[in-house]
Amino acid sequence: MKAIRYHQVGGPEVLRWEDVPEPTPGPGEVLLRVHAAGVNFADTERRRGLYDAQAPLPRILGSEAAGVVSAVGPGVDAKWVGRRVVALTKESYAELARASVDELLELPPEVSFAQAAALLVQGLTAYHVVHTVGRVEAGQTVLVHAAAGGVGLLAVQLVKAAGARVIGTVSGEAKAKLARDVGADDIVRYDQEDVAARVLSLTQGRGVERVLDSVGASTWQASVDALAPFGQLVSYGNASGPPPHVEVESLYAKSLTVSAYWLRTPTPPEVQRRAREALLAEVVAKRLRVVVGLSLPLAQAEEAHRKLEGRDTVGKVVLLGEG
Ligand SMILES: NC(=O)c1ccc[n+]([C@@H]2O[C@H](COP(=O)([O-])OP(=O)(O)OC[C@H]3O[C@@H](n4cnc5c(N)ncnc54)[C@H](OP(=O)(O)O)[C@@H]3O)[C@@H](O)[C@H]2O)c1
């Protein structure tokens, strides 16, 4: 089969479309013909050697795949063959990928493979930063950074659905419009404006109860300054570089909480199942809009990475298999 691999870390040009051995599903696993492989910001960080740097090379990227089950491994019911599914998996920038049968989420016909690819890494992250860690409640105001991104657009909608007000940050007018379209009440152009000053003015000087921060270095101080007393900053990404070290003393004046979220934190299976099923049900009911901002053939992963790390994408980026 063909897959996207890199043999050394570096820029998008290290990604090569090449022949690799076909994977074989092991016990408890299925083989998927990949129709849509999700691209995530962390893939660009892995490729640059900034994250997961100990993984052996050459390496196939990809943490999620939507497709059709083409074979089952030992101990797996053959009824899965032919079903449309999505799963968190490894090495999904490929024509075929293995997935654990316990990870499979079956797709109803009205959900496309590309939409489904947005529901796991990005959907689960949005769900857990809003609900599990942030515990967002009706009546609160939440600052969502990178609000037009893959996680961002979903987080905006989940915060709104919880009954809270959203202030989103974005670069560029097109991103501002999209974030508003999915429900953001106010937008701050963090490429042009002083974020903390604008947030304080939008909240009559009070600040926000929650900040969802995936940008890190360049937003950190504004995030802290924009928080209301007893507010909480949920850090879940470093798109602009790692945030500074946090001095606990600096949190006292406003009695602030700083929390983190990582998708790989061991999570009770029933919590994860509930989150996946809730996200899928919301998409089916058309209450949660998945914006697929860019889809390219698998072979063009280099272009997808270039655009994603160049801040030139909105919503979900997917690589399409031929299946
Ligand atoms: N903790 C976890 O388990 C977890 C899971 C999934 C994702 N994440 C993190 O969540 C964030 C969003 O992931 P995503 O896949 O949905 O990506 P994304 O938000 O679609 O893309 C990243 C966005 O970050 C913004 N950004 C701000 N400064 C940037 C910079 N210096 N370089 C590049 N982008 C910058 C850009 O939006 P603007 O142009 O509007 O600034 C860009 O579009 C990433 O930091 C990712 O690592 C964490």
The ligand as a Tripos MOL2 file, in Angstrom:
@<TRIPOS>MOLECULE
LIG
   48    52     1     0     0
SMALL
NO_CHARGES

@<TRIPOS>ATOM
      1 N1         -4.2990   18.6550   24.5600 N.am      1 LIG1
      2 C1         -4.6830   17.8120   23.6050 C.2       1 LIG1
      3 O1         -4.8520   16.6100   23.8320 O.2       1 LIG1
      4 C2         -4.9330   18.3640   22.2260 C.ar      1 LIG1
      5 C3         -5.6830   17.6450   21.2950 C.ar      1 LIG1
      6 C4         -5.9500   18.2300   20.0500 C.ar      1 LIG1
      7 C5         -5.4140   19.4790   19.7400 C.ar      1 LIG1
      8 N2         -4.6330   20.1050   20.6730 N.ar      1 LIG1
      9 C6         -4.0670   21.4300   20.3910 C.3       1 LIG1
     10 O2         -5.1310   22.2930   20.0760 O.3       1 LIG1
     11 C7         -4.6840   23.2600   19.1470 C.3       1 LIG1
     12 C8         -5.6280   23.2590   17.9620 C.3       1 LIG1
     13 O3         -5.4360   22.0740   17.1890 O.3       1 LIG1
     14 P1         -6.1190   21.9430   15.7680 P.3       1 LIG1
     15 O4         -5.6260   20.6660   15.1920 O.co2     1 LIG1
     16 O5         -7.5690   22.1690   15.9120 O.co2     1 LIG1
     17 O6         -5.4430   23.1480   14.9540 O.3       1 LIG1
     18 P2         -6.1190   24.4950   14.4650 P.3       1 LIG1
     19 O7         -6.6680   25.2290   15.6390 O.co2     1 LIG1
     20 O8         -7.0280   24.1910   13.3420 O.co2     1 LIG1
     21 O9         -4.8600   25.2520   13.8970 O.3       1 LIG1
     22 C9         -4.0140   25.9860   14.7370 C.3       1 LIG1
     23 C10        -4.4980   27.4520   14.8410 C.3       1 LIG1
     24 O10        -3.7820   28.0710   15.9000 O.3       1 LIG1
     25 C11        -3.7170   29.4450   15.6470 C.3       1 LIG1
     26 N3         -2.3690   29.9510   15.8910 N.ar      1 LIG1
     27 C12        -2.0630   30.9600   16.7300 C.ar      1 LIG1
     28 N4         -0.7590   31.1910   16.7270 N.ar      1 LIG1
     29 C13        -0.2030   30.3230   15.8700 C.ar      1 LIG1
     30 C14         1.1280   30.0990   15.4380 C.ar      1 LIG1
     31 N5          2.1740   30.8170   15.9060 N.pl3     1 LIG1
     32 N6          1.3550   29.1300   14.5210 N.ar      1 LIG1
     33 C15         0.3350   28.4000   14.0400 C.ar      1 LIG1
     34 N7         -0.9530   28.5610   14.4290 N.ar      1 LIG1
     35 C16        -1.2200   29.5300   15.3370 C.ar      1 LIG1
     36 C17        -4.1230   29.6680   14.1750 C.3       1 LIG1
     37 O11        -5.4080   30.2840   14.1580 O.3       1 LIG1
     38 P3         -5.4580   31.8830   13.9730 P.3       1 LIG1
     39 O12        -4.9360   32.1420   12.5770 O.co2     1 LIG1
     40 O13        -6.8830   32.2590   14.1460 O.co2     1 LIG1
     41 O14        -4.5480   32.4350   15.0190 O.co2     1 LIG1
     42 C18        -4.1970   28.2680   13.5990 C.3       1 LIG1
     43 O15        -5.1700   28.1670   12.5800 O.3       1 LIG1
     44 C19        -3.2360   22.9120   18.8120 C.3       1 LIG1
     45 O16        -2.3830   23.6670   19.6520 O.3       1 LIG1
     46 C20        -3.1610   21.4590   19.1750 C.3       1 LIG1
     47 O17        -1.8520   21.0230   19.4540 O.3       1 LIG1
     48 C21        -4.3870   19.5850   21.8890 C.ar      1 LIG1
@<TRIPOS>BOND
     1     1     2 1
     2     2     3 2
     3     2     4 1
     4     4     5 ar
     5     4    48 ar
     6     5     6 ar
     7     6     7 ar
     8     7     8 ar
     9     8     9 1
    10     8    48 ar
    11     9    10 1
    12     9    46 1
    13    10    11 1
    14    11    12 1
    15    11    44 1
    16    12    13 1
    17    13    14 1
    18    14    15 2
    19    14    16 1
    20    14    17 1
    21    17    18 1
    22    18    19 2
    23    18    20 1
    24    18    21 1
    25    21    22 1
    26    22    23 1
    27    23    24 1
    28    23    42 1
    29    24    25 1
    30    25    26 1
    31    25    36 1
    32    26    27 ar
    33    26    35 ar
    34    27    28 ar
    35    28    29 ar
    36    29    30 ar
    37    29    35 ar
    38    30    31 1
    39    30    32 ar
    40    32    33 ar
    41    33    34 ar
    42    34    35 ar
    43    36    37 1
    44    36    42 1
    45    37    38 1
    46    38    39 2
    47    38    40 1
    48    38    41 1
    49    42    43 1
    50    44    45 1
    51    44    46 1
    52    46    47 1
@<TRIPOS>SUBSTRUCTURE
     1 LIG1         1 GROUP 0 **** ****
